[in-house]
């Protein structure tokens, strides 16, 4: 299996964050040769990238690693510029599956964010659903985000 790569993934993201070591999987059935740690590191980088792009209204950055359907939803929800400080971020691979000609992965993110300067950090949990063609013709794309309350 080829190394995991997100579509549009850049090597570095200039968003300050304190992150814990990449979490192990939650009993997900992982195919042999799948680099779960590398996958989760890339997922965390894309989480930060999406937050920064959303904060700054940079639609082209969001478009790089989302499916057409999710991009349309996020584009419609884009509001005023804001500054979100991701104070802590952890990722856990919940599920990995192959259905037809696509691989699917679900990643749970947990952490804390500040949505205003000097505001109290608030805990969050959300699950990202990612999809990739089984033939490896493109990288992983974000297909859905579930806010867990």
Secondary structure by P-SEA (a helix, b strand, c coil): ccccccccccccccccccccccccccccccccccaaaaaaaaaaaaaaaaaaaaaacccccccccccaaaaaaaaaacccbbbbbccbbbbbbccccccccbbbbbbbbbbbbbcccccccccbbbbbbbbbcccccccbbbccccccc
